[in-house]
């Protein structure tokens, strides 16, 4: 590892929440100043392991400034990701804050990452949403993987109603369980076999618990064991893939709110909305936006 040390602007931001310390924290190292050396891959990976957060990002200039506003590299304690949802929203907020972009009207931002260009929409209320990236793998999940996940979570196989691959960078598969209560009682401890997998579960809340449009339709939990994380507090990439699966198969309405993190003492809220503004576009080709709020928790500098 390089012995060169430089000091970079640093932010820690809570994502998918409007109240500090109730969402999913993200560390963002800003590498926009051309006078600063770009950390090596090894330095980025080492720093992300040290933060011990589910993700740490490095905010970089875009490869082509005519196509993107910035570039991001996303690291977990176990390695680099081509895409992830809460780092996308959090890094976008840091980009706007650090560069002094004023939001006087809804604004479009384009992020460059390993899966390509990701379109974001910034609202006047401070919320940000990204367009769910295309799924590179769908279809039925192998039975042995479902059973491994069930064993790790301590839930009965018969409680899984459906399972689907929802790969959009991270190798997620989703399992729809019988209700939200089943989701909340699942265990998060990895087993030797589950350490090779990234999976999540979702369950619907009963109608009597959904009194208004701000009440969540689903409770979600994700277990990215293959990334060295027992449980992720709130996961944009999983919710993006889940939304494409459920809305695309008419198993969920075109707009809903998902709750995540309750089992970890958090209060994450993921806002899902399909863009139905142009009825001439086939439903299967309409954009699905995944959004939420972000709150700054730490501003400072870091030496790498």
Secondary structure as UniProt FT lines:
FT   STRAND          7..15
FT   TURN            20..21
FT   STRAND          24..31
FT   TURN            34..35
FT   HELIX           41..51
FT   STRAND          56..60
FT   TURN            65..67
FT   STRAND          70..76
FT   TURN            77..78
FT   STRAND          79..81
FT   HELIX           85..99
FT   STRAND          107..113
FT   TURN            114..115
FT   STRAND          116..122
FT   TURN            124..125
FT   STRAND          128..131
FT   HELIX           143..153
FT   HELIX           157..159
FT   STRAND          160..165
FT   STRAND          172..177
FT   HELIX           180..184
FT   TURN            192..193
FT   HELIX           194..196
FT   STRAND          198..204
FT   HELIX           207..209
FT   TURN            213..214
FT   STRAND          218..223
FT   HELIX           225..227
FT   HELIX           236..248
FT   TURN            249..250
FT   STRAND          255..260
FT   HELIX           262..264
FT   STRAND          268..274
FT   TURN            279..280
FT   HELIX           283..285
FT   STRAND          288..292
FT   STRAND          294..303
//
